[in-house]
Every structure is written in structure tokens, then in C-alpha cells.
Amino acid sequence: VAKNPHWRILVTTRSQSIEVFLTTLLADVPTQLVTVDKLSEPELSNVLQQLPALEALANESAALKEVLRLPFYLALATRPAVTARATGDVAADEVRQLLWRQAVENPVQSAGGMPLKRRETLMSLCAQRARTLASFITPTNDLDAVQRLLADGILLEDSVGRVAPAHD
């Protein structure tokens, strides 16, 4: 980036992880921070109008609607695997569970029991993080699952290899 001023890097992260990126990964790179807030009611409505089944569920559940205001989860909810199941017969809680499965378990990568390994690894890391009250922790779980969770943006890694959930 320093050698070619025409290049741009876009990094997305939780606000609590900004300092890690700025001080370690982007220390010598000019940066500009852009905060992406939750979607407003008109913004969310605009997207949901394109997905009537999901819109109906969101209108029935304030909790689901609040989850969908977060761009990360809204992007997951618009995947065909989710929208195909979002019918009037599906409860909002089932959509939230489906979002979890799509994001965390990633059933497309099913070889070697990877969805279960991903779920158990994330749950274990979150429990360990809560017990230690640390922002980032050293992963001791299935390192293949950790790498896949990192690649999918479910986990973040700091400059010394510790990890944390990318989204609360």
C-alpha cells in the first residue's frame, strides 16, 4: 500500500477490536475509520421488501428484527439456504438458529465432522474468554476449526495469535 498509492485496504471489525488493527496490523498505513451502525428502519425495510417471507418473520419478532439490523446477520439471512426456509411456517427463533448454523457451523464444509468441530470450538473459546475476562485468548482447541472460523470472519486474530469472536 505504501508503494502504490492507488491501492486501498478495507478491513471490517468490531469497534472493540479497532485498536488491535490500528496498532499492530495497520501501524504504518494511513487509515480512515468508517463506523457502520445498525440499519435504520427504512434501510432494513428496503431490504426486507425484497424478501417477503423474511419480512413477515421480522415483523412478527422484534428480537429477530433487531438481529437483522446488523449487516453481518442480514447478509447471512439473505443467503438462499436461509431464505428458502424462511416461510410462514418457520418461527423467528428457527431463523436465528439457521443464521447460527450458516455462520458458525457452515454446513457446506461438512467433511470430517467440521460443522460440529466449528461449533464446539467457538463455544469453548467463548466460555474460556468469559472465564478469563480477556478480550483475546490463545486457542487450544481444534486448530483446523479455528483456522476455518478465522477465514470465515467468525473469529479475529491479534498480532500474537490470540483469537476472539468477531461478532457479539
Beta strands, then each sheet from edge to edge (+ up, - down):
strand 1: 155-157
strand 2: 163-165
sheet 1: 1+ 2-
end
